[in-house]
Amino acid sequence: MSSLDSRRGDSRSELKHHVERRGDAVKIILEGEVDMRVASGLRDVLHEIIEENPATISVDLEKVPFIDSSGVATFVEALRLLMREEKTLRLENPSEAVRYTLKITQLLKVFGLEEETS
């Protein structure tokens, strides 16, 4: 797994990522917090993958305990770039906290997630 480190060198701001490619689909597995300290590095990774022109990019968020507005904005930006080319960005397996953030920003369905019913 590769790391996206902040410029501050704060170990809490390390975001690890692993990329899997299968045909015209790419899966990114993230581990760590997605916040303003790592958003620009994540943006760079997403842009590099988008340039490869995959039909679908999925991002596994199971090991992401927290996402802030800059992290959400990074995914929204990537989604907009992909939608221009009629491609898809899906967020998968969000932690409870990440799901909550996406719910209050009304982005669950936008990223292919369903609301949980209890």
VMD Tcl script that builds the backbone (N, CA, C; Angstrom):
set m [mol new atoms 354]
animate dup $m
set s [atomselect $m all]
$s set {name element resname resid chain x y z} {
  {N N MET 1 A 0.846 -1.181 0.000}
  {CA C MET 1 A 0.000 0.000 0.000}
  {C C MET 1 A 0.887 1.238 0.000}
  {N N SER 2 A 0.566 2.193 -0.849}
  {CA C SER 2 A 1.300 3.451 -0.909}
  {C C SER 2 A 0.683 4.438 0.061}
  {N N SER 3 A 1.459 5.447 0.444}
  {CA C SER 3 A 0.970 6.447 1.392}
  {C C SER 3 A 0.898 7.818 0.753}
  {N N LEU 4 A -0.119 8.552 1.150}
  {CA C LEU 4 A -0.244 9.964 0.796}
  {C C LEU 4 A -0.031 10.718 2.091}
  {N N ASP 5 A 1.093 11.370 2.243}
  {CA C ASP 5 A 1.406 12.073 3.476}
  {C C ASP 5 A 1.111 13.553 3.340}
  {N N SER 6 A 0.786 14.156 4.469}
  {CA C SER 6 A 0.604 15.603 4.467}
  {C C SER 6 A 1.969 16.267 4.426}
  {N N ARG 7 A 1.960 17.536 4.156}
  {CA C ARG 7 A 3.217 18.281 4.137}
  {C C ARG 7 A 3.736 18.541 5.545}
  {N N ARG 8 A 2.885 18.369 6.543}
  {CA C ARG 8 A 3.290 18.642 7.919}
  {C C ARG 8 A 4.073 17.495 8.554}
  {N N GLY 9 A 4.006 16.310 7.968}
  {CA C GLY 9 A 4.705 15.176 8.536}
  {C C GLY 9 A 3.985 14.587 9.736}
  {N N ASP 10 A 2.753 14.911 9.932}
  {CA C ASP 10 A 1.948 14.403 11.039}
  {C C ASP 10 A 1.512 12.986 10.699}
  {N N SER 11 A 1.908 11.997 11.506}
  {CA C SER 11 A 1.602 10.607 11.200}
  {C C SER 11 A 0.104 10.348 11.178}
  {N N ARG 12 A -0.690 11.158 11.878}
  {CA C ARG 12 A -2.140 10.978 11.864}
  {C C ARG 12 A -2.730 11.320 10.511}
  {N N SER 13 A -1.992 12.074 9.706}
  {CA C SER 13 A -2.538 12.521 8.433}
  {C C SER 13 A -2.103 11.633 7.271}
  {N N GLU 14 A -1.539 10.480 7.562}
  {CA C GLU 14 A -1.148 9.561 6.504}
  {C C GLU 14 A -2.374 8.821 5.982}
  {N N LEU 15 A -2.519 8.780 4.686}
  {CA C LEU 15 A -3.585 8.029 4.046}
  {C C LEU 15 A -2.933 6.998 3.141}
  {N N LYS 16 A -3.179 5.744 3.424}
  {CA C LYS 16 A -2.619 4.677 2.601}
  {C C LYS 16 A -3.611 4.334 1.502}
  {N N HIS 17 A -3.080 3.959 0.347}
  {CA C HIS 17 A -3.948 3.553 -0.748}
  {C C HIS 17 A -3.319 2.431 -1.554}
  {N N HIS 18 A -4.193 1.597 -2.093}
  {CA C HIS 18 A -3.793 0.491 -2.960}
  {C C HIS 18 A -4.723 0.522 -4.163}
  {N N VAL 19 A -4.171 0.346 -5.355}
  {CA C VAL 19 A -4.960 0.417 -6.583}
  {C C VAL 19 A -4.982 -0.958 -7.243}
  {N N GLU 20 A -6.182 -1.416 -7.579}
  {CA C GLU 20 A -6.370 -2.677 -8.303}
  {C C GLU 20 A -7.036 -2.372 -9.635}
  {N N ARG 21 A -6.511 -2.958 -10.701}
  {CA C ARG 21 A -7.073 -2.746 -12.034}
  {C C ARG 21 A -7.597 -4.074 -12.565}
  {N N ARG 22 A -8.841 -4.049 -13.058}
  {CA C ARG 22 A -9.451 -5.230 -13.676}
  {C C ARG 22 A -10.201 -4.774 -14.917}
  {N N GLY 23 A -9.633 -5.039 -16.071}
  {CA C GLY 23 A -10.261 -4.602 -17.314}
  {C C GLY 23 A -10.367 -3.092 -17.340}
  {N N ASP 24 A -11.579 -2.588 -17.573}
  {CA C ASP 24 A -11.761 -1.143 -17.617}
  {C C ASP 24 A -12.296 -0.587 -16.300}
  {N N ALA 25 A -12.070 -1.334 -15.212}
  {CA C ALA 25 A -12.480 -0.888 -13.875}
  {C C ALA 25 A -11.255 -0.759 -12.977}
  {N N VAL 26 A -11.281 0.259 -12.130}
  {CA C VAL 26 A -10.198 0.480 -11.178}
  {C C VAL 26 A -10.809 0.571 -9.787}
  {N N LYS 27 A -10.189 -0.115 -8.840}
  {CA C LYS 27 A -10.626 -0.050 -7.447}
  {C C LYS 27 A -9.488 0.530 -6.622}
  {N N ILE 28 A -9.824 1.542 -5.823}
  {CA C ILE 28 A -8.852 2.159 -4.916}
  {C C ILE 28 A -9.277 1.801 -3.500}
  {N N ILE 29 A -8.367 1.212 -2.752}
  {CA C ILE 29 A -8.636 0.868 -1.361}
  {C C ILE 29 A -7.884 1.870 -0.494}
  {N N LEU 30 A -8.637 2.598 0.332}
  {CA C LEU 30 A -8.045 3.627 1.187}
  {C C LEU 30 A -8.008 3.162 2.636}
  {N N GLU 31 A -6.997 3.645 3.365}
  {CA C GLU 31 A -6.881 3.358 4.787}
  {C C GLU 31 A -6.327 4.597 5.486}
  {N N GLY 32 A -7.145 5.177 6.365}
  {CA C GLY 32 A -6.760 6.377 7.095}
  {C C GLY 32 A -7.799 7.464 6.915}
  {N N GLU 33 A -7.565 8.586 7.544}
  {CA C GLU 33 A -8.499 9.703 7.466}
  {C C GLU 33 A -8.345 10.463 6.151}
  {N N VAL 34 A -9.471 10.847 5.572}
  {CA C VAL 34 A -9.471 11.652 4.348}
  {C C VAL 34 A -9.861 13.063 4.766}
  {N N ASP 35 A -8.849 13.896 4.943}
  {CA C ASP 35 A -9.086 15.257 5.406}
  {C C ASP 35 A -8.254 16.235 4.598}
  {N N MET 36 A -8.291 17.501 5.007}
  {CA C MET 36 A -7.612 18.542 4.239}
  {C C MET 36 A -6.111 18.324 4.126}
  {N N ARG 37 A -5.534 17.578 5.049}
  {CA C ARG 37 A -4.090 17.359 4.999}
  {C C ARG 37 A -3.672 16.376 3.910}
  {N N VAL 38 A -4.583 15.520 3.464}
  {CA C VAL 38 A -4.238 14.535 2.432}
  {C C VAL 38 A -5.057 14.698 1.154}
  {N N ALA 39 A -5.997 15.623 1.146}
  {CA C ALA 39 A -6.905 15.772 0.003}
  {C C ALA 39 A -6.169 16.047 -1.303}
  {N N SER 40 A -5.151 16.874 -1.278}
  {CA C SER 40 A -4.460 17.188 -2.539}
  {C C SER 40 A -3.727 15.962 -3.088}
  {N N GLY 41 A -3.155 15.153 -2.219}
  {CA C GLY 41 A -2.507 13.915 -2.670}
  {C C GLY 41 A -3.512 12.930 -3.231}
  {N N LEU 42 A -4.670 12.819 -2.573}
  {CA C LEU 42 A -5.725 11.949 -3.076}
  {C C LEU 42 A -6.234 12.457 -4.419}
  {N N ARG 43 A -6.377 13.759 -4.540}
  {CA C ARG 43 A -6.807 14.371 -5.812}
  {C C ARG 43 A -5.835 13.996 -6.926}
  {N N ASP 44 A -4.535 14.050 -6.645}
  {CA C ASP 44 A -3.528 13.685 -7.651}
  {C C ASP 44 A -3.678 12.230 -8.085}
  {N N VAL 45 A -3.888 11.341 -7.119}
  {CA C VAL 45 A -4.064 9.914 -7.430}
  {C C VAL 45 A -5.306 9.719 -8.299}
  {N N LEU 46 A -6.410 10.345 -7.917}
  {CA C LEU 46 A -7.645 10.218 -8.694}
  {C C LEU 46 A -7.472 10.756 -10.109}
  {N N HIS 47 A -6.802 11.886 -10.249}
  {CA C HIS 47 A -6.590 12.469 -11.582}
  {C C HIS 47 A -5.732 11.558 -12.451}
  {N N GLU 48 A -4.697 10.958 -11.870}
  {CA C GLU 48 A -3.853 10.025 -12.627}
  {C C GLU 48 A -4.679 8.846 -13.127}
  {N N ILE 49 A -5.540 8.325 -12.272}
  {CA C ILE 49 A -6.371 7.180 -12.661}
  {C C ILE 49 A -7.408 7.601 -13.698}
  {N N ILE 50 A -7.999 8.768 -13.531}
  {CA C ILE 50 A -8.983 9.257 -14.503}
  {C C ILE 50 A -8.343 9.392 -15.885}
  {N N GLU 51 A -7.086 9.809 -15.930}
  {CA C GLU 51 A -6.382 9.943 -17.212}
  {C C GLU 51 A -6.205 8.598 -17.913}
  {N N GLU 52 A -6.270 7.494 -17.159}
  {CA C GLU 52 A -6.182 6.150 -17.752}
  {C C GLU 52 A -7.479 5.776 -18.463}
  {N N ASN 53 A -8.539 6.564 -18.257}
  {CA C ASN 53 A -9.834 6.405 -18.912}
  {C C ASN 53 A -10.575 5.108 -18.558}
  {N N PRO 54 A -10.647 4.759 -17.267}
  {CA C PRO 54 A -11.433 3.575 -16.904}
  {C C PRO 54 A -12.930 3.883 -16.999}
  {N N ALA 55 A -13.733 2.857 -17.217}
  {CA C ALA 55 A -15.181 3.042 -17.266}
  {C C ALA 55 A -15.733 3.318 -15.868}
  {N N THR 56 A -15.116 2.684 -14.874}
  {CA C THR 56 A -15.585 2.808 -13.499}
  {C C THR 56 A -14.402 2.914 -12.552}
  {N N ILE 57 A -14.531 3.805 -11.585}
  {CA C ILE 57 A -13.597 3.847 -10.458}
  {C C ILE 57 A -14.421 3.611 -9.208}
  {N N SER 58 A -14.021 2.629 -8.422}
  {CA C SER 58 A -14.669 2.418 -7.125}
  {C C SER 58 A -13.637 2.673 -6.042}
  {N N VAL 59 A -14.107 3.262 -4.953}
  {CA C VAL 59 A -13.222 3.591 -3.829}
  {C C VAL 59 A -13.758 2.888 -2.593}
  {N N ASP 60 A -12.951 1.977 -2.045}
  {CA C ASP 60 A -13.336 1.238 -0.844}
  {C C ASP 60 A -12.958 2.077 0.374}
  {N N LEU 61 A -13.964 2.436 1.165}
  {CA C LEU 61 A -13.777 3.313 2.328}
  {C C LEU 61 A -13.918 2.579 3.658}
  {N N GLU 62 A -13.853 1.266 3.630}
  {CA C GLU 62 A -14.060 0.485 4.847}
  {C C GLU 62 A -13.089 0.878 5.963}
  {N N LYS 63 A -11.862 1.209 5.615}
  {CA C LYS 63 A -10.840 1.543 6.611}
  {C C LYS 63 A -10.594 3.044 6.710}
  {N N VAL 64 A -11.617 3.813 6.359}
  {CA C VAL 64 A -11.554 5.270 6.478}
  {C C VAL 64 A -12.495 5.673 7.612}
  {N N PRO 65 A -11.937 6.023 8.780}
  {CA C PRO 65 A -12.793 6.337 9.921}
  {C C PRO 65 A -13.384 7.743 9.891}
  {N N PHE 66 A -12.842 8.618 9.012}
  {CA C PHE 66 A -13.262 10.015 9.024}
  {C C PHE 66 A -13.034 10.631 7.653}
  {N N ILE 67 A -13.968 11.495 7.244}
  {CA C ILE 67 A -13.797 12.295 6.033}
  {C C ILE 67 A -14.331 13.687 6.323}
  {N N ASP 68 A -13.576 14.715 5.918}
  {CA C ASP 68 A -14.058 16.089 6.113}
  {C C ASP 68 A -14.521 16.666 4.782}
  {N N SER 69 A -14.899 17.933 4.796}
  {CA C SER 69 A -15.464 18.553 3.594}
  {C C SER 69 A -14.476 18.581 2.433}
  {N N SER 70 A -13.191 18.702 2.713}
  {CA C SER 70 A -12.221 18.711 1.612}
  {C C SER 70 A -12.102 17.326 0.985}
  {N N GLY 71 A -12.253 16.291 1.793}
  {CA C GLY 71 A -12.266 14.928 1.251}
  {C C GLY 71 A -13.487 14.693 0.392}
  {N N VAL 72 A -14.642 15.126 0.880}
  {CA C VAL 72 A -15.881 15.005 0.102}
  {C C VAL 72 A -15.738 15.784 -1.206}
  {N N ALA 73 A -15.208 16.992 -1.139}
  {CA C ALA 73 A -15.034 17.814 -2.341}
  {C C ALA 73 A -14.108 17.142 -3.351}
  {N N THR 74 A -13.099 16.443 -2.876}
  {CA C THR 74 A -12.183 15.727 -3.757}
  {C C THR 74 A -12.931 14.660 -4.554}
  {N N PHE 75 A -13.817 13.925 -3.877}
  {CA C PHE 75 A -14.602 12.907 -4.573}
  {C C PHE 75 A -15.628 13.530 -5.519}
  {N N VAL 76 A -16.234 14.628 -5.126}
  {CA C VAL 76 A -17.201 15.310 -5.996}
  {C C VAL 76 A -16.499 15.802 -7.262}
  {N N GLU 77 A -15.316 16.358 -7.116}
  {CA C GLU 77 A -14.553 16.828 -8.277}
  {C C GLU 77 A -14.246 15.672 -9.224}
  {N N ALA 78 A -13.805 14.546 -8.668}
  {CA C ALA 78 A -13.496 13.375 -9.499}
  {C C ALA 78 A -14.761 12.871 -10.200}
  {N N LEU 79 A -15.870 12.848 -9.478}
  {CA C LEU 79 A -17.135 12.412 -10.069}
  {C C LEU 79 A -17.518 13.304 -11.253}
  {N N ARG 80 A -17.383 14.615 -11.090}
  {CA C ARG 80 A -17.724 15.541 -12.182}
  {C C ARG 80 A -16.851 15.303 -13.413}
  {N N LEU 81 A -15.565 15.069 -13.191}
  {CA C LEU 81 A -14.674 14.795 -14.321}
  {C C LEU 81 A -15.079 13.518 -15.036}
  {N N LEU 82 A -15.424 12.491 -14.281}
  {CA C LEU 82 A -15.825 11.220 -14.873}
  {C C LEU 82 A -17.167 11.316 -15.579}
  {N N MET 83 A -18.101 12.044 -15.002}
  {CA C MET 83 A -19.431 12.167 -15.605}
  {C C MET 83 A -19.376 12.852 -16.967}
  {N N ARG 84 A -18.433 13.753 -17.166}
  {CA C ARG 84 A -18.272 14.412 -18.472}
  {C C ARG 84 A -18.005 13.391 -19.572}
  {N N GLU 85 A -17.349 12.308 -19.186}
  {CA C GLU 85 A -16.996 11.252 -20.130}
  {C C GLU 85 A -17.938 10.054 -20.019}
  {N N GLU 86 A -19.060 10.247 -19.306}
  {CA C GLU 86 A -20.043 9.190 -19.072}
  {C C GLU 86 A -19.419 7.982 -18.370}
  {N N LYS 87 A -18.568 8.273 -17.414}
  {CA C LYS 87 A -17.920 7.253 -16.587}
  {C C LYS 87 A -18.506 7.327 -15.181}
  {N N THR 88 A -18.111 6.400 -14.310}
  {CA C THR 88 A -18.731 6.280 -12.998}
  {C C THR 88 A -17.696 6.287 -11.877}
  {N N LEU 89 A -18.052 6.950 -10.775}
  {CA C LEU 89 A -17.289 6.869 -9.526}
  {C C LEU 89 A -18.244 6.366 -8.458}
  {N N ARG 90 A -17.857 5.269 -7.818}
  {CA C ARG 90 A -18.669 4.692 -6.740}
  {C C ARG 90 A -17.835 4.642 -5.465}
  {N N LEU 91 A -18.456 5.002 -4.372}
  {CA C LEU 91 A -17.836 4.843 -3.062}
  {C C LEU 91 A -18.442 3.598 -2.435}
  {N N GLU 92 A -17.600 2.753 -1.857}
  {CA C GLU 92 A -18.058 1.473 -1.322}
  {C C GLU 92 A -17.634 1.289 0.131}
  {N N ASN 93 A -18.434 0.532 0.858}
  {CA C ASN 93 A -18.126 0.111 2.230}
  {C C ASN 93 A -17.759 1.256 3.174}
  {N N PRO 94 A -18.509 2.347 3.171}
  {CA C PRO 94 A -18.127 3.453 4.061}
  {C C PRO 94 A -18.318 3.073 5.528}
  {N N SER 95 A -17.419 3.557 6.357}
  {CA C SER 95 A -17.577 3.384 7.794}
  {C C SER 95 A -18.818 4.160 8.220}
  {N N GLU 96 A -19.265 3.941 9.431}
  {CA C GLU 96 A -20.468 4.621 9.925}
  {C C GLU 96 A -20.303 6.141 9.877}
  {N N ALA 97 A -19.140 6.628 10.290}
  {CA C ALA 97 A -18.902 8.076 10.303}
  {C C ALA 97 A -18.875 8.654 8.894}
  {N N VAL 98 A -18.254 7.949 7.965}
  {CA C VAL 98 A -18.197 8.419 6.583}
  {C C VAL 98 A -19.591 8.381 5.969}
  {N N ARG 99 A -20.332 7.317 6.231}
  {CA C ARG 99 A -21.706 7.225 5.722}
  {C C ARG 99 A -22.547 8.394 6.241}
  {N N TYR 100 A -22.370 8.727 7.517}
  {CA C TYR 100 A -23.119 9.839 8.107}
  {C C TYR 100 A -22.784 11.157 7.391}
  {N N THR 101 A -21.505 11.389 7.143}
  {CA C THR 101 A -21.086 12.609 6.444}
  {C C THR 101 A -21.706 12.676 5.055}
  {N N LEU 102 A -21.696 11.560 4.341}
  {CA C LEU 102 A -22.294 11.532 3.007}
  {C C LEU 102 A -23.806 11.695 3.071}
  {N N LYS 103 A -24.416 11.192 4.139}
  {CA C LYS 103 A -25.862 11.333 4.294}
  {C C LYS 103 A -26.247 12.792 4.531}
  {N N ILE 104 A -25.540 13.471 5.443}
  {CA C ILE 104 A -25.919 14.858 5.747}
  {C C ILE 104 A -25.598 15.810 4.608}
  {N N THR 105 A -24.692 15.408 3.741}
  {CA C THR 105 A -24.396 16.215 2.550}
  {C C THR 105 A -25.255 15.792 1.359}
  {N N GLN 106 A -26.143 14.840 1.596}
  {CA C GLN 106 A -27.071 14.319 0.591}
  {C C GLN 106 A -26.349 13.757 -0.631}
  {N N LEU 107 A -25.242 13.040 -0.381}
  {CA C LEU 107 A -24.444 12.486 -1.467}
  {C C LEU 107 A -24.440 10.964 -1.515}
  {N N LEU 108 A -25.181 10.301 -0.654}
  {CA C LEU 108 A -25.180 8.836 -0.663}
  {C C LEU 108 A -25.531 8.287 -2.045}
  {N N LYS 109 A -26.665 8.676 -2.569}
  {CA C LYS 109 A -27.112 8.155 -3.870}
  {C C LYS 109 A -26.220 8.612 -5.012}
  {N N VAL 110 A -25.691 9.810 -4.907}
  {CA C VAL 110 A -24.797 10.337 -5.939}
  {C C VAL 110 A -23.611 9.411 -6.141}
  {N N PHE 111 A -23.121 8.820 -5.057}
  {CA C PHE 111 A -21.965 7.927 -5.122}
  {C C PHE 111 A -22.340 6.450 -5.133}
  {N N GLY 112 A -23.609 6.150 -5.433}
  {CA C GLY 112 A -24.019 4.761 -5.583}
  {C C GLY 112 A -24.286 4.028 -4.295}
  {N N LEU 113 A -24.521 4.770 -3.214}
  {CA C LEU 113 A -24.816 4.149 -1.919}
  {C C LEU 113 A -26.303 4.311 -1.607}
  {N N GLU 114 A -26.824 3.368 -0.905}
  {CA C GLU 114 A -28.220 3.426 -0.502}
  {C C GLU 114 A -28.303 3.832 0.965}
  {N N GLU 115 A -29.383 4.489 1.301}
  {CA C GLU 115 A -29.618 4.816 2.725}
  {C C GLU 115 A -29.924 3.533 3.469}
  {N N GLU 116 A -29.375 3.420 4.666}
  {CA C GLU 116 A -29.677 2.257 5.502}
  {C C GLU 116 A -31.051 2.439 6.114}
  {N N THR 117 A -31.785 1.376 6.155}
  {CA C THR 117 A -33.085 1.417 6.813}
  {C C THR 117 A -32.985 0.603 8.102}
  {N N SER 118 A -33.547 1.165 9.165}
  {CA C SER 118 A -33.463 0.442 10.438}
  {C C SER 118 A -34.821 0.257 11.035}
}
mol reanalyze $m
mol bondsrecalc $m
mol representation Tube
mol addrep $m
